[in-house]
Amino acid sequence: MISFPTHKSFPQFLFSFGVESSLSCTMIKMQQTNATEKVIIGVDPGTQIMGYGVISVKGQEITLMQYGVIHLSKYTTHELKLKKIFERITQLIVDYLPDEMAIEDPFYGKNPQSMLKLGRAQGVAMAAALARDIPIVEYSPKKVKQSVTGSGSASKEQVAYMLEKILNMELSKEFMDATDGIAIAICHHYHANTPAAASTSSSKKSKKGGWGAFVTENPGRVK
């Protein structure tokens, strides 16, 4: 594997092939700009496959730095899956130094055991960010799709198509499961006019259409 030093301001082309499937790319910029750069990591939690995307934003210019998936189905226990999620997200944070994390809020299913495991997967990804004092914002799946495509019921293929238009590049079909992670990061860019940490007075975490909305709409179901 060939690797190069990674820093927000260090232009590079990097291709890596490891245990997890990943594809990373950055664009070399020939001209310097005065715009402030913000790096956002988007995470799509899962217990079988977890997708992620890292973007750099300067003004309204969005550059895809890395995207990929963490294959978790091969691990025999739920504890090993959580360990792998924490390690991979931590490594991404070390490599790309994101300013903020955007993560998809788990949808509410009928299987309590599945929801518990999905919540744990989301939790360890968030813990990796919190350990580095990185602000976190949660978005519902519908909000993410609506932000990227204009429709909250868009298919994965429609989301991928719009991402290619937004990023002006072709995304690898091998990494289709990573498109949600990219979409979450871009959704956050569209909605975050101020740093996520400023959205609450005392918390590093905020939500857009997630658990808070559920509690508000269903007060009798939370004791």
N, C-alpha and C positions, 0 to 999 in steps of 0.2 A: 504494500500500500504506500502510495506517495502522499505526503502531507506537507503542508506549509503552515507557517505561523498564522494565527487567525486574530484579527482585530477589526473593529468597526471601520476604521479608516484605511485598512490595508487592502487594496484591490487585488483580486485573485481569481484564479480558476481552480476549483478543487473538486476532484472526484474521488469518492471513497467507497470501498466495498468491504463490509464487515459482516458481523452476525446478523444485524438488522439491515434491511434493504433501505438504502438512502441514496439520494442524488442531490448534490449541492452545486450551486452556481452563483457567481457574482459577476457583475458587469464592470469592466474597467472604464473609468470615467477619465477622459482626457482633459477636462476643464474643471477647475475647482469652483465650488459654489459656496456662498455664505449661509445657505440654508442649514438649520440645525437638523442633525440626523437623529432619527428615533428608530430603534430596533425593537420589533415586536415578535414574540413567539406565540404562535397559535397552536393549541392542543385539542385534539378530538379524542376524548377518553374512550377506552375499550378494554375488555378483558381477553379478547382474542387478537385483535389488531388495534393498535393505537397510532393515529396519524398525527403528524406535526408539520408545521411550516414556519420558517423564519423570514421575515421581510424587513427591509430597510426603507425608511421613508424620509425623503428630503423635500420639503414643501409638499407638492402633490405628486412627486415622482416616487413610484413604488418599485423597488428592486427585490426580486426573490433571491435570498441568500442560500437557503437550503430547504428541502422538503423530503419527507420519507415516512416510513412506517416501522413500527416495532412489532415484530411477529411474536405473539405471546402464547399461541396455542400449543407450542412444542414443550412448554414448561409444565411439569407434572402437578405442581401445587399452586394454589392461589398466592401463597407467600412468596414463592419464587417470581411469579409474575409481577407482584408489587415491587420487589427488589429490583427487577430489571427496569421497570418504568422509572423508578427513582434514580437509578444510575444513569440511564440514557438522557433523561430530562436534565439532570445535573450536568452531564457532559456538554449538552447543547448550550446550557447557560454559561459554562466556563468558556466554550469556544466562541460564542457569538455575543456575549455580554448584553442580553436584551434589557431594554429599559422597562418593559411591561409584558405581562403575560395575559393573553385572552384565551379562555377555555370554554368549551361547550358544556352547558348545564345538562346533566342527564335528564332524559325524558322520563315521564312517570308511567311505568309499566305495571302489569298485573302480577308479576312474579316477584315477591319481596326478596327472595334470595338473590336473584339476578340483579335487582336494584341495589342491594347491599354491596355486592361485589363491584358493580360499576361505580358506586359512590366511593368505595375504597380506592379504586384505580384513579379516579379524579383527585381524591385527597392526597395521595402520595405525589402526584404531579404538582399539585399546588404547594405541598410541603417543600419540594425542591426549590420552588421560586421564593417562598417565604423565608427559607433559610438564607437566601441572599438579599433579603429585603426588597424583592421585586413586587410591585403592585400587581394585583390580579383583578380581572373583570370577567364575569361569566355572562354568556349570551345563550339564549335558547336556540335550538336548531332552526326554528321558524324565523327568528330574527336574523340569523346568519344568512339563510337562503334569500330572504327578502332583501337584505342589504346588498347582496352580490348580483342577484338576478332580477329583483323586482317582484318575485313571487315566493311566498312562504312555503309553497308546496312543490318547488322545483326539484327535479330529479338530480342524481349525482352527475349524470352526463351533462345536464344543462348548467350546473354549477361549474363543472370543469371547462365547458365551452366559454362561459363568461370570464372565468379566470384567465384563460389564454388571451382573451381580448384586452382585459385590464392590464395584464403583464406584458402583452405584446410578445409572447413567446409560446412555443409548443410545450405542453407538459407530457412527460413520459406516461404512456398507457400502463406501464408496469407499476406505476405508483398512484393509481387512481384513488386508493384508500387514503392517500395523503392530501387530497384536494380539500377535504373538510378542514384540515388543520390550516391550510393556506387561507381558505375562505374566512375562518374565524379571525385570523390576524388582520385581514383586510377589512372585515366588518368592524373590528375595533378601531382601525384607523379612521373609518368613515364616521364613527360615532364619538370618538374621543377628541374633542377640541382642546381639552386640558388634560394633564397627566391623570392617570387613574387614581393615584394616591390622593388627589385633591377632591375626589368625588365624595369622600366621606371624611368626617373630622377625626375619627379615631381608629379606623380600620384600614388594613392594607387590601381589603377585598370588597368589591362591589358587584352588583348583578344587573343585567339588562334582560328582564323578562324571565328570570329564573325562579329559584326557591322563594325569594321574597314576594314575587307576584303570586305564586301558588298559595302562600300563607294568607296574603291579603284577600284573595278570592275565595279561600276555603278556611275561614277562621275556626269553624266547628270541627275540623279534622286534625287540628294540631293542639295538643294539650301540654 
